[in-house]
């Protein structure tokens, strides 16, 4: 696969020279091509879906529909309309010796993306990389291979019509060997971003010889505090858990103040309508027994907390105080998204100050952790690390910078 990587590197150099008007126009053409070629994409996606059991939590993540394709195309048009992240003067100063310095935003070069059963990622990554002047090398999972290949084929058709090197986006085989090749492509891959479950992210981080940004895995908690509003709590918990259970911002554990336990059945009322299985600790189980469907109520085990369910399942933990809630989150959270439901301003401020996560919510569901919802057009991933980007990553997060130093008309030498 070295030749693929080499071609991507060459394509990246040429992409950096394209003007933003051209990049935006091409993205709009690809968006139109997505809607014009729905049948081709959905037929390919149907081939992928045939190989997956419907009860697999990843089935929903793998599935494309007319509506979802329209959404993907809309996100691409949104990205096309965003200001260019390139050429921005981030710092500018003239030194006492006359040297004029500017720090200017530039593309990374080639971004490698490793992802699982998420065919929308193919289009999202391309749009963000192309707009920011980066080439991208994609390595999808076997589950979505037909969908990914059709997506890249449609993108290539548009690039050819515009006389743009199709190596601007490449799709590697859906094999372990391809993953290994990308992770060892020193000198070709400038940045690798894994997007998937904890096992994938850990493997990439522990194996890669190229720079990596960790994204994806989300063990998400919501704390219903002593002064939480029950109506808000019911809506927030339901939306955070059931909007899409297979995504990384979905709620995994509800923490409830022990003084509000009597409200737990009402807070969870919408969950049983969606057939959500609850794994409750001793106090929560006793409160829900007889008030939550018996077949959906289980006793929690040690493994119930700190689990990213990606399914219609959720843990419930009773806590005695805000401090205990914070302790639980700091122990079991993944640094992704956390939420407090409270009318107490002081409690909210303490929660947001003490929780160590990329996105911290007050009285809003964690389902909003999304690049499009944050005004980024789309996202290349949600970073859970602290060094570099954090949270939803859009255009600015996949650029770097270089210093430009100009002596002007002077002869300046260092003493």
N, C-alpha and C positions, 0 to 999 in steps of 0.2 A: 504493500500500500504506500510505499515511499513516493511513488510517482504521483499518486493522488494528493499527498501532502505537499509535494513540490509545486504542483499546479495550483493548489490553493494559495500557496505563498506568493506565486507570481500574480494570481488574480487579485490578491489583496493589495499589491502595489498599484495595480491599475485602478482598482475601485477607489482608492484614496484620492485619485485625480479627477473623479467624476464630480460634476457640480451638483448641488443639492436639488436643483430644479429637475435634473434628469433622474436622480434617485427617487424623488417623490413621484414623478410621472410613472416610472417603471413599477413602483409599488402599487399605484392605483390600477395599472394594467393587470398586475397579478391578482389583485382583489377582484377585478372584473372576471378574470379567468376562473377564479374559484367558483363564483356564482354561475358562470356560463358552463362549467364542467362538473356540476354537482353530480350528475349521474355517474360519470367515470369515477369520481372520488367515492361516492356511496357504494358503488359496485365493488370497488377494491376493499372498502371497509367491511362490506358484508362477507368477503372471503376471510378476513381476519376474525370477524365475530363468530364464524362457523367453527373456529378452532378453540373457542373459549366457552366454558360453561356459563350459563346465564346467572347462576348464583355466585359466581366469582365477583368479589367486591370491585375488581378492576374492569368488569364488563362495562359499567357505566362510563368509566374514564376512557375506554377504548372506543366507545360508540360515537359515530358521527351522525348527525341528522341535518335536514334542510335548515332548521333553525340555528343549529350550531355552526354550520358552514357560513350562514349569513353573518353570525357573530364574529367568526374568524375574519371574514372579509371586511367587516366594519372596523375591527381592531386594526387591520392593516391600513385601511384608509386613515384612521386616526393617527397612526404612526407617520404616515406620509405627510400629514399636515402639521406635525410638530416641528418646532425650530431645529435646525441642524445643531448637533452637539459638537461639531468640529470647528476648529479655528477660533474658538473662544479664548480671549486673553484673560487668563485667570489671575495673573500677577504681572504688574509692569512697574519698573522703576529704573531710574538712571543713577548709577553709582557716582561717588565723588570723583573717581578717575575718568568719568565720561562714558563708560560702558553703559549701553542701553540694554536692559534685560526684559524679556517677556516670557511668561510661561503660557504655552498655547496647547489647547486640547487637540489630540490626534487619535486615530484608531489604534486598537491593540495590534491588529494585523489579521491573524487567523484564530478564530475561536472554535474550539472543539466542544461538542455538546453530546453527552451520553444520557439517554433517557429511556423510559420503559414504555408502557402501553398508553402513550399520549400522542396521537397523531396531530393534534392541534399545535404541539410544540414545533413541528416541522415548519409550519407557516410563521408562527410567532418569532422563532429564532431567526429565520431568514429576514423577516421584515425589520427587526431591530438591528441585526448585523449589517444589512445592506444600507439602511439609512445612516448608520454610523461609520460606514466605509470599511467594515470588516468582512472578510470572507468567513464562511462557516463550514466546518466539517461535522456532519451529523452521524451519530451512531445510535439508531433506535433499537428497540427490543424486537424479538421474533414475533411477539403477539401482534404488533402493529406494522409489520414489514410491508405488506401489500399497500396499506394506506400511505405509509411514508414514501414508498417508491412512486406512487401515483402523484403525490404532492410535489415531490422534487421534479418529476417529469413535466408537470404543468408549469412549474417555475422556470425550468430550462427552456420551454417553448417560448415564453415571454422574453427571456434574456436573449435568445437567438434572434428574435424579431428586432431587438434593439442593439444588435451587434455587441453584446456584452458577454464576456467570457463566462461560460456556464460553470467553470470551476469556482465561481463565487459562492456556490453552494454544492457540496458533495455529500453523498450518502454512502457510508461504509456498509459492508455486509453485516447482517445481524448475528454476529458470532463473537465468542469470547476472544478469539484471536484478533479481531478488529479492535476490540476494547484495549487489549494489551498493546497493539501497535500505536493507537492514539496516545495512550498514557506514556509511551516511550518516544514519542516523536519530537525529541529535543531539537530545537532549531527550526521547526516547522509550525508546531502548535504553540501559540503565544499564551493561551489561557484555556483551561479545560473547566467546564461546568457540568457536574453531574446533577441530574434532576430525577429523583425517585425516592425509594425507601431508604431506611437507615443502612441496610446491608450494602446497597449499591454505593451510597455516599462514603461509608467507611472503607469499602474496598478501593475506591478511587483515591481517597485521601492517603491511604496507607501504601498504595502501589505506584502512584504517578511520579514520574521524573520531570513533568512539566508543571507550571503553576496551576493551582486549583482553587476555585471558590466553592465552598460547601453550600448547597441549597437543598430545600425540599422537605426533609423529615420534620413533621410537626406533631409533637405531643402537646395538645392545646387544652388549657384549663379555663374555666369561668368560675369566679367566686361570687356567690350571692351573699352579700354582706348583711350585717345586722340591720341596716337601714335601707335595704334594697326594696324597690317597688315591685310588687308581685306581677302586675300586668306587664311591665317591661321585662321582668325576668322570664316569664313564660314565652314571650315573643323572641327574645334574644337567644335563649337556649334552644328553642325549636329551630330558628333560622340557622344558628351556628352549627347545629348537629345535622339537620336533615336537608338543607338546601342542596348539597352534593356531598355525600358521605365519603366519596373516594378521593377527595382533594385534601391537600396538606393543611388547609386552614379550618377543617371541620373539627368540631368540639369533641374531645375525648373524655374529659372528666369535669363534672360539676362539683364544686366545693360549696357547701352550704353552712352558714352559721347555725350553731345548734339552737340558738334562740328563735330561729325561723323555720325549724323543722316541720312544724304543723302546716306550713305553706308548700312543702315539697310536692304533695300530690297535685296541687294546682299548677305549680311551675312545670311539672312533667306531663301535664294533661295532654298537650299536643303531641308528645313523643309517642304515646301508645297508639295514637291515630296513624302514625307512620310505622308502627311495628318495631319500635326501637327497644332492644333488650337492654335492661339496666342491671349493672353489677353494683349492688349497694352494700356499703359497710353495715355493721350491726344496727346502729341507730336508724339509719336511713331505710334499711330493709323493714324494720319494725313499723316505721311510719308509713311506708308504701304498701305494706301487706294488706290486701283486701281493698285497696284503692287504686291499684295498678294491675293490669292484666296478669294473672298468675303465671302464664306461660312465658311472659316477657320479663319476669323479675327473678334475678339470681343473686346469691350471696357473693360478695366480692372476695377475691383472693389477693395475695400479695402481687400477683401478675396483672391484676386489673388496673393498677395505677402505674403510669409510665408507659402504657401501651398506646400506639397509634393504631386505632381499630380499622379505619378506612372501610367501615361497614355500619349497618344500623345497630350499633352497640355503643354504650356509654357507661362510664363508671360514675358513682356518686360517693363523695366522701364528706363526712360531718367534721367540722372544725370548730374549736372553741373560741377562736379569735382571729383577727386580721394577721397577727404574728404567725399563727399556725398555718393559715392559708399561704402566707409568703414562704414559710418553710417548706410546705408541700410543693409549691411551684418551683422553688429553687432546687429541690431534690429531683423532681420528676419531669419538669418542663424541658423542652429542647431548644429554647431560645427563639422560638418562632413567633407565636401570638398568644397573648394572655389577656383576660378580661375581668373587670370588676363591675358588679351591678350594685349601685349604691346611690343614695341621695345625700350622703355625708361627704361634703367637700373635702374635709380634712382626711378622711379615709381614702378617698380617691387620689388625693395628692401623695399620700404616703405610699399607696400601691404603685402608682406610676413611677415614683422615685426609687422604689426598692426592687421592683421586678426587673430581672435581667433578661430581656427579650427584644427582638427586633421591632415588634409592634405591640403596644400596650393600649388596651381599649378601656374606656369608661362609658358604660351604658350603651354599647354598640356591639353587634355580633362580630366575631372574628372572621366571618365569611367575607368581610371587606378587605382582607389582606390579599390584594390582587393588583397587578400593575395597571390594568385598565381603570379600576376603581380609584386608584391613587393619581389618575391623570397622566399615566406614563404611556398610554396608548396600548401597550401590551407589556408582557414581562418575559425576560429570559430565564427567570428563576427568582426564588426568594431566599436571600442569603441569611443564614443563621449564625454566621461567624462575625467577629468583631473587627478583624483587620481588613480594611478596604470596605467595599459596599456592604450594607446591612439592610435587610427587608427586601421588598420588591425591587428588582433590578431592571431599569429601563435603559434609555439611550446613554445618558450621562455615565451610568455605572459601567458601561462597556467601552469607555474611552480612557486613554491615559493622557500624558502630556509630555512635551519636551520644552527645553529652554532654548530660546533664540537670543543670541548675544551679538550686538552690533556695535562696532567701534566708530561708525560714521566716517567722517573725514579725518579723524585723528590717527596718529600712530600711538598705540597704547601697549606697553609691555609691562609685565609684572616685575617689580623690583625684587 
